[in-house]
Amino acid sequence: MFQLTTVRCACVVAATFSLVFPASRVACGELSLWHKVEVSRAKVMSSTRVETHRLPSDTHQVLKCCLTCLLLQWCKLLCVDQSTMNCTHVNTFVTPTYLESDTADGILCFTRRPMEFATMASIITGKPYSLTRSGDNLIDGFYNFRMDECLKTIDDPEDKWFVIDVGRALPIRHVLLVAQSNTYARKHFVDFEVRVGTSPVTAVEGISAYTFFGHFPGPGERNEVVILESPHAMKARFVSVQKMSGISSLQVCHVEIY
């Protein structure tokens, strides 16, 4: 059975709806702001938790779909399939700037995730464990709790890191990271440090020159969401994450920077 995601704030020292949507975002009451995004039907249905409901035949269809998602708590994405008149709730992380490659299968969805900078950014990492566990998994804006969508480095101390380049100096207050979906998170998602900077690095030695942003001592739990928050925005172009101790590799499954 799927375990509800937990959210932990870690130590920091910087420290009226219809089926036609002309806007890119909509409000669901006063509780949440939803961003419109296209996601393929196949990816939606491959999520690890999916619930589909028939849309009511009135003018408040999507509003009711939206409110149901909020009540479910685990729901992060809702999709409206106009061909079947179904509303589908899923637990998948999809960022507002996610770009669907299979547009022929695309359906209208709304995500609860905020606008952020990591999606479609550039990334460099220590040596990955395999080609399918590369850093590209962290900048595609999509994560549905499957292990092959995570970054995993090898266990060499010189390789337990990654740096995301958001393209230009931007104000950063939050860095969100998600642990893997099994109990080995306690070994791989632990004692990592986040730093920010304005200059590129090509090796782990350069990360220490960045400004400290936050630290997560861990150990992490399966599916755990960690949000490092600075008390004020720090202007930076580069965000580094480095595992500081232990013999196990670094494994992170989703990142958001905002």
Secondary structure, DSSP 8 states (H G I E B T S, - for coil): ------EEE---S-----S---SSEEEETTTEEEEEEEEEHHHHHTSSSEEEEE--SSTTHHHHHHHHHHHHSS--EEEEETTTTEEEEE--EE-TT---S-GGGEEEEEE-S---S-TT-EEEES-BSSGGGSGGGGSSSEE-S-GGGSEEB-S-GGGSEEEEEEEEEEEEEEEEEE--SSTTHHHHSSSEEEEEESS--SSGGGGGGSEEEEEE-----TT-EEEEEEEEEEEEEEEEEEE-SSSS--EE-EEEE-
